[in-house]
Amino acid sequence: MNGARWRIMCSLAQLENLCKQLYETTDTGTRLQAEKALVEFTNSPEWNYVLNYLATRPKLATFVTQALIQLYARITKLGWFDCQKDEYVFRNVINDVTRFLQDSVEHCIIGVTILSQLTNEINQADTSHPLTKHRKIASSFRDSSLFDIFTLSCSLLKQASGKNLNLNDESQHGLLMQLLKLTHNCLNFDFIGTSTDESSDDLCTVQIPTSWRSAFLDSSTLQLFFDLYHSIPPSFSPLVLSCLVQIASVRRSLFNNAERAKFLSHLVDGVKRILENPQSLSDPNNYHEFCRLLARLKSNYQLGELVKVENYPEVIRLIANFTVTSLQHWEFAPNSVHYLLSLWQRLAASVPYVKATEPHMLETYTPEVTKAYITSRLESVHIILRDGLEDPLEDTGLVQQQLDQLSTIGRCEYEKTCALLVQLFDQAAQSYQELLQSASASPMDLALMNLTDSRLAQAGNEKLELAMLSFFEQFRKIYIGDQVQKSSKLYRRLSEVLGLNDETMVLSVFIGKIITNLKYWGRCEPITSKTLQLLNDLSIGYPFGKSSQNSWEKGGSEHFSFLGINNQSNLTDMRCRTTFYTALGRLLMVDLGEDEDQYEQFMLPLTAAFETVAQMFSTNSFNEQEAKRTLVGLRAIELWYHDPACTTPVLKLMAELVHNRSQRLQFDVSSPNGILLFRETSKMITTYGNRILTLGEVPKDQVYALKLKGISICFSMLKAALSGSYVNFGVFRLYGDDALDNALQTFIKLLLSIPHSDLLDYPKLSQSYYSLLEVLTQDHMNFIASLEPHVIMYILSSISEGLTALGNPRILGIREFGNLRFEKSWEQAAAGLKKSHFPWIVRIPIARFWVGMDLKIPS
């Protein structure tokens, strides 16, 4: 068997190699030989070798059968437009497969698998071939064969469901599974080239062609899948439900109003039947797919259409009960809850727009859903602590997404939601207060904050602090800001309970909380980071800037530990300082005007820090960790080039300094400041570049953090300096200054140290590289033309590979590069190439490539 397997795989490898030579090689002779061999093969009596082999050997090992089917599908796709005697020889797919379907069960499985694999193969874009060619093949396949394949699969499913299938028979078991996969692949086909994926699942509409209308107007098609769901074992049901999800998502315009109402009625009846017999939903896969199906009811149909369905009252009750039960069993299939909340969110959001006279009954059921979600999450805490389970509330991204959905659901009956929240909050606050043996109680968030803050000197609760910060952030979005309409009802209630009469007093509470957190939680990165983000968001608003300027005058490391250098926090945590000083700088500028004294006063702590560092480095005797925490300047790059926690902030600072944002760098014609700034930039790039190249081999999972990120910033820094329009670069050559040459040569050395694959794998690196290349080809073409041949070929290869990476955002930068008017640089390029190391035979093609790049950019 091993020898036979080897011969089969060798012959298949040879055949696939011939196909690859025919469609991919650039050598004319090789292509002609491959074409000749394949023509002889297809003209032979056994031209359909793969199908014949499968037909005569239906019981091959599974991996051999699968490999042969995959080869057949690949050849069919690549040869889809090949003609022989005015006939498309690879398009008789259904006729070729029919003989399999008329034979034994094993042959039927092979035939169905061939169609399923072919449909999947044609639906998937191949990165080694142009996207336009893929779409042309897929569109032709869709128009000529796909509907026939879908009709055939439904017909076979009807035949299978009409018989008493013996699912204990492995062959019949496999046939049913392959039929369902085939049907799902047909429905999941990318009909119009939108390339949808799982991330857009809840927004997906299946763009069924108009020619398919008859299949969906026939209610038996929809009924077939609901009948299959109830008649086959639960292990098959997920595929059936996946098909129903796609059918429920067919585009609305496929039907007129009456047809859509009839189709929706049949769909809702099927859902009702599943809810009335929920036994199979105990399987997590079935449960997940059914939740997706429920979500599609609202994503594709309007609430006004749903309420007109005959059984709507009963169905909405069943869905509500199902949702409440699902939320109460929070540990079962937690990833499916998103779809249920999405359904109710969309229903609740549609209430104001319903014009139908029939009652939607959401005022009855949305409070139940809200209550079930909140109470189940509160009750889960005890179970998690008792049994040591993984806490789903730790996933802040998931919790935030669910809370966003719940906020819409809760607004449907806001008074009931608010009463529930107040009741539960009072109970929890009372219990917390009793545990702390506190003297007084208050039902408000801000009062609870005062209670917890008073105990921070002894102890604090990180999760509670993060929850409060989340509350502050939501309060800020709704009630604070220049563009926010002030709510008199809110401030009236705040005045009654807490004595906060207006926005200024509320902002003072925010400021106090921020200062308290920075003072006591400076070594807790999550709280510090979130607190500083709140400060940063608030600093954008004018009212906050006016009311908080005086609160930060004494902000320093003696007050806020995260600004200090003598603590044990990680270096990476100190990035919080950037956010802090950004917010303070924004607050400073609110009413600064021409007040230089105020600016000098603000800069005093930073000035002292600079002087301390300068003195520290001048003595060559310093504590390394302390210096890292205070570092600034070139010396740090020399000493700790291998530590991105130190180099990244320094490089980013320099990149920001040389970026002529909003033309802020304006120097007099006689001023040397622009030249001096570029010389320092060149020193920074050269020093870092030469040292980072000494790192040697870096593990793949660390290469970006340790090496490529710093190189990317250097590329951005050099691009900003070269395009800033504040340096006359001719001065450097005139006076024999090598700053420009050093920076450009360092760029080349850094570039050659990066594999092409890494250039395309890391978007930020790609963007900085192609942007810098654009600037170089605009203003420094002499430098490009003087490069060594292998460097030119590296750059051209990077452009070629970038252009073929279709669908990638980095292509935009390459298009900008390619669309430059190289004609302006023709004389420079020709002169440079004449002096270069290139043989004369290749100078003309390379120069023409530069000039004609804009003709080769894909649209």
Stockholm file with secondary structure:
# STOCKHOLM 1.0

chainA/1-859         MNGARWRIMCSLAQLENLCKQLYETTDTGTRLQAEKALVEFTNSPEWNYVLNYLATRPKLATFVTQALIQLYARITKLGWFDCQKDEYVFRNVINDVTRFLQDSVEHCIIGVTILSQLTNEINQADTSHPLTKHRKIASSFRDSSLFDIFTLSCSLLKQASGKNLNLNDESQHGLLMQLLKLTHNCLNFDFIGTSTDESSDDLCTVQIPTSWRSAFLDSSTLQLFFDLYHSIPPSFSPLVLSCLVQIASVRRSLFNNAERAKFLSHLVDGVKRILENPQSLSDPNNYHEFCRLLARLKSNYQLGELVKVENYPEVIRLIANFTVTSLQHWEFAPNSVHYLLSLWQRLAASVPYVKATEPHMLETYTPEVTKAYITSRLESVHIILRDGLEDPLEDTGLVQQQLDQLSTIGRCEYEKTCALLVQLFDQAAQSYQELLQSASASPMDLALMNLTDSRLAQAGNEKLELAMLSFFEQFRKIYIGDQVQKSSKLYRRLSEVLGLNDETMVLSVFIGKIITNLKYWGRCEPITSKTLQLLNDLSIGYPFGKSSQNSWEKGGSEHFSFLGINNQSNLTDMRCRTTFYTALGRLLMVDLGEDEDQYEQFMLPLTAAFETVAQMFSTNSFNEQEAKRTLVGLRAIELWYHDPACTTPVLKLMAELVHNRSQRLQFDVSSPNGILLFRETSKMITTYGNRILTLGEVPKDQVYALKLKGISICFSMLKAALSGSYVNFGVFRLYGDDALDNALQTFIKLLLSIPHSDLLDYPKLSQSYYSLLEVLTQDHMNFIASLEPHVIMYILSSISEGLTALGNPRILGIREFGNLRFEKSWEQAAAGLKKSHFPWIVRIPIARFWVGMDLKIPS
#=GR chainA/1-859 SS CHHHHHHHHHHHHHHHHHHHHHHHCCCHHHHHHHHHHHHHHHHSTTCSHHHHHHHHCTTCCHHHHHHHHHHHHHHHHHTTTCBSSSSBTTCCHHHHHHHHHTSCHHHHHHHHHHHHHHHHHHHSCCTTSCHHHHHHHHHHHIIIIIHHHHHHHHHHHHHHHHSCCCTTSHHHHHHHHHHHHHHHHHHTCCSSSCCCCGGGGGGCCBCCCGGGHHHHHSHHHHHHHHHHHHHSCTTTHHHHHHHHHHHHTBCGGGSCHHHHHHHHHHHHHHHHHHHHSGGGGGSHHHHHHHHHHHHHHHHSSCHHHHTTSTTHHHHHHHHHHHHHHHHHSTTSSGGGHHHHHHHHHHHHHHGGGCCCSSCCCHHHHHHHHHHHHHHHHHHHHHHHHHHTCCCGGGCHHHHHHHHHHHHHHHHTTHHHHHHHHHHHHHHHHHHHHHHHTCSCCCCSHHHHHHHHHTTTTTCCCHHHHHHHHHHHHHHHHHHCSTTSCCCHHHHHHHHHHHCCCSHHHHHHHHHHHHHHHHHHSTTCHHHHHHHHHHHHHHHTSHHHHHHHGGGGTTCSTTTCGGGCSSSCCCGGGGGHHHHHHHHHHHHHTTSCTTCHHHHHHHHHHHHHHHHHHHHHHHHTCCCHHHHHHHCCSHHHHHHCTTCHHHHHHHHHHHHHHHCCGGGCCCCCTTCCHHHHHHHHHHHHHHHHHHHHGGGCCCCTTTHIIIIIHHHHHHHHHHHHHHTSSCCCTHHHHHTTCCHHHHHHHHHHHHHHTSCHHHHHHCHHHHHHHHHHHHHHHHHCHHHHHTSCHHHHHHHHHHHHHHHHSTTCTHHHHHHHHHTSCGGGGHHHHHHHHHHSSSCHHHHHHHHHHHHHGGGSCCC
#=GC SS_cons         CHHHHHHHHHHHHHHHHHHHHHHHCCCHHHHHHHHHHHHHHHHSTTCSHHHHHHHHCTTCCHHHHHHHHHHHHHHHHHTTTCBSSSSBTTCCHHHHHHHHHTSCHHHHHHHHHHHHHHHHHHHSCCTTSCHHHHHHHHHHHIIIIIHHHHHHHHHHHHHHHHSCCCTTSHHHHHHHHHHHHHHHHHHTCCSSSCCCCGGGGGGCCBCCCGGGHHHHHSHHHHHHHHHHHHHSCTTTHHHHHHHHHHHHTBCGGGSCHHHHHHHHHHHHHHHHHHHHSGGGGGSHHHHHHHHHHHHHHHHSSCHHHHTTSTTHHHHHHHHHHHHHHHHHSTTSSGGGHHHHHHHHHHHHHHGGGCCCSSCCCHHHHHHHHHHHHHHHHHHHHHHHHHHTCCCGGGCHHHHHHHHHHHHHHHHTTHHHHHHHHHHHHHHHHHHHHHHHTCSCCCCSHHHHHHHHHTTTTTCCCHHHHHHHHHHHHHHHHHHCSTTSCCCHHHHHHHHHHHCCCSHHHHHHHHHHHHHHHHHHSTTCHHHHHHHHHHHHHHHTSHHHHHHHGGGGTTCSTTTCGGGCSSSCCCGGGGGHHHHHHHHHHHHHTTSCTTCHHHHHHHHHHHHHHHHHHHHHHHHTCCCHHHHHHHCCSHHHHHHCTTCHHHHHHHHHHHHHHHCCGGGCCCCCTTCCHHHHHHHHHHHHHHHHHHHHGGGCCCCTTTHIIIIIHHHHHHHHHHHHHHTSSCCCTHHHHHTTCCHHHHHHHHHHHHHHTSCHHHHHHCHHHHHHHHHHHHHHHHHCHHHHHTSCHHHHHHHHHHHHHHHHSTTCTHHHHHHHHHTSCGGGGHHHHHHHHHHSSSCHHHHHHHHHHHHHGGGSCCC
//
